[in-house]
Amino acid sequence: MNELVSIITPCFNSEDLIEETIRSVQEQDYTNWEMIIIDDCSSDGTSLIVEKFTRKDKRIKFIQLRNNSGAAVARNKGLDEAQGRFIAYLDADDLWVPNKLTMQIDFLVKNGYGFSCCDYEKIDIDGVSLNKYISMPKSMSYNQFLRNTIIQTVGVIIDLDIIDKKLLIMPNVRRGQDAATWLQILKSGTEFKGQNIVLAKYRRVPKSLSSNKIKAFKRTWYIYRHIEKLSFIKSFYCAIGWAYNAIKKRIYFNR
């Protein structure tokens, strides 16, 4: 298998971390990839660092947005430019292990799956392991994901031979656009399949949007009511499950 993988990487003021992220892609043992980096109007030296890589590695493509528009717009722009059969996501502060693409593509193709996410490890701002690991469920339906938004972009890979590319267009909201997209895919009837091997590293950045649990709840409630348009009763039922699983996710497993 040597099909092209399109890696979508939005970034904003990422000069301290983007180089390590790019190198984690260049170190992949699966080499047929394109990395589409979309800069959301950074005011630091992010563009200079990325341009240094584009001059040496033609697989890296750099797009600069004219206006600061948020991660959804940036990722959608990357999706527009993507030429690969497979779509993978890697934010500018996260990392992959060297065999991530090889292992995931093999998992998808051998089993005929269209949508998967691997297990991932949490690291701190300096890239040091927090010895905390998130394990994916073996499978997940639309209604199950409403109550457990465990799927993380750093581990997601999608086969466009199975899933319509239009389903990957993210709703234009500032928060929770990734979870809303996974719901779009699941609502189409596609079942999610988890790959239980740690292939990615998710960086816990201080004061990140996802680190604030109150904001996370408000974001999830907004998805229930305004994007998925669930009734208040179903939203409340799903919110209880979400809260339970949010607490459960605080209980990590060790390798």
N, C-alpha and C positions, 0 to 999 in steps of 0.2 A: 504494500500500500504506500503510495507516494503522492496522494492527492494534496492540493494546496490547502493550507490552513490560514485563515484570516484572523489575526489577533487585533482586537479593538482596545485601544488604550487612551482614555480621556485623561487630560492632565491640567492642573492649574497650580501655578507657583510650586512646582515640584523639583526645583533645582537640587535639593539635598538628597533626593531619593531616586529620581528617574534613571540615573546612570546604572545603578544596581539592578533596577527592574529590566532595563534593556539587555543588560549582560545575561540575565537569567534566561532570556529568550534566545540569545545568541549561543548559549551553552546547551541548548536542546539537542539531543541526539537525532531528533526528527528535524530535517533541515529545510523541507519544502514549505516555507511559511512566508507570509507578509505581515509585518507589524505596522498597523495604521495608528499613528499617534495624533490625537486631536487636541490642540492647545486651546483652552477656553480663555484666551486673553490674559495670559500670565504677565505679571509685572516684574518678575525676577529674571534670572538667567536661564530659565528652562529651555527657551528656544535655542540658545547658543549651544547647550549641551546636546540637544536632540540633533541639531544640524551637523554637529561634529560626527555623529554616528551615520547620518544619511549620506555623507560624503564618502564613507568607507564601505557601507553595506547597503546595496540597492534594494534589499528586501524591506528596509525600513522607510516608510512613507510618512511625511509630516504635513499636517494640515493646521492652519491657524485660523480660528474663527474671528470674525470682525467684531463681534459683541460677546460679552460674557453671558452665556445662555444656559449653563447648567449641564450636568452629566447626561441627561436624556438627549438633548440636542447634539452634544458631542458624540455620543455613541451612535446615534442615528446617522450622523454624517459619516462616521466610520463604516457603518453598515452599507450606506450608499456606495462607498468606494470599494467595498470588499469583493474580491474575485474568487475566493476559495469555496470549496465544497463544504468545509467545516468552518464554523465560527466559534472563536474562543474569546474570553474577556480577561483582561489583566489591567487593573488600575495601576496608576503610576507609583504607588507606594508598596505594592505587593510583589511577591516572587514566586517562581516555579522551580521545582527540582528538575534536574536535567532530562529525565525520561518521562516527563509529564505528558507531552503530546503523544509520544509513541505508545504509552500505556493506555491512554484514553481512547485514541483512535482505534487501537486493536480491540478494546472493550466494546466500542460502538459497533464496529464493522462485523466482528465475529458473532455478535448477538442480534444484529439487526435493530439496534436501538437508535433513536433520534435525538434524545435529550438526556444528558447525564451530568452529574457533578461528583467530583472526587472528595474524599476526606481532606481536611486541611489543618495546618498547625498555626497557632497564634504566636507572633513574634512582637517584640517591643520596637520602639522607634529606632533603636540602634541595630535591629536585626537579630537580637538575641532571643532564643527560644524561651517562651513562657511556660514550656512543658504542659501546654494545654492543646487538646486536639478535639476537633468536631467530627463526629462520625455520621455519615449520611444514612438515611433509611434505605432499605433495599429497593423500595419503590414508593411512589407517592402519586395520588390522584389530585384533582382540582380541590375537592372538598377537604382532603387531608392537609394540603398546603395552606389553605385558608387558616387553619388552626396551628400551623407549625412552619413558619417562614424560614426554614433552616438552610435553604439553598443559597450559596454564596457565589457571587460572580467570579471570584478568583479560580473556582474549580469547575465552572460550567463549560461544556462543549456541546455543540449542536451540529447535526448532519443535515444540510440543506437538501440532500437527496430524499429525505424523509419528511422534513418540516418546511412548510412554506416560509420563505424569507420575510414575507409581510408580517408574520406573527412576531417577528423580532423587533419590529418598530416600537420603540418605547414611548409610553404616554409622556407628554411634555409637562411633567411635574418635577419640582425641585428635589423631593425626597420620595423614596420608595418606588422609583420608576423601574428598577430591576425586578422587584417582587411582583409588580403589576404585569411585567412582561412574562414572567414565568407562569402567572395565572392565565394570560392569553394563550400561551402554548398548551397548558394543561386543559383549558376549557375546550380546546379544539378536539380533544379526545386522545391526545398523545400522553402516554404515561411516562413519568420521570423514573429513571433508574440510577440508583446510587452506586458508586464504585468505591469499595471500602479499602482504599489504600491512600496514604497521605502523599499527595503529589504537589501541594501548593502551600504557600505561607502567606497568611493574612496579617498585615501589620496593624496593630492597635495604636493609632495615632492619637495623642492627647487632644481632647476637645473635638474629636471627630463626631459627625452627625449621628453615627450608629452607637456612640458610647453613651448617649443620653437616653435612658430608658423611657422617660416621660415623652420626649419627642418621638421615640420609636413607637410608642403606643398611639400617639396622635397620628403619626404617619400611617400606621396600620389601619386605624379606624377610618381615616380618610379614604384609603383604598377600598375598604368594605362598602362604605356608604356612597362615595362619589364616583369611583371607577367601576367597581363591580356592581354597584347599585343594589346591594343586599338590603333586605328589610331590617328594621331595628332589632327585631327578635333574633334573626339569624346572625346579625353583626355581633350582638351581645354574646350569643352562644360561641361564635368563633373567637371572640376576644378572650373569653375564659380559657379556651384551649390555647390561644396564643400566649397568654400570661403564664399558664402552666408550663408550656414548652420553653418559654423564655427562661424560666427558673431552672428547668431541667437542663438547658444548654449550659448553665453555669457549672454543671457537674461534668467535668471533662474526663477523658480516658487517657491513660498513659500508654506509650508504646511498649 
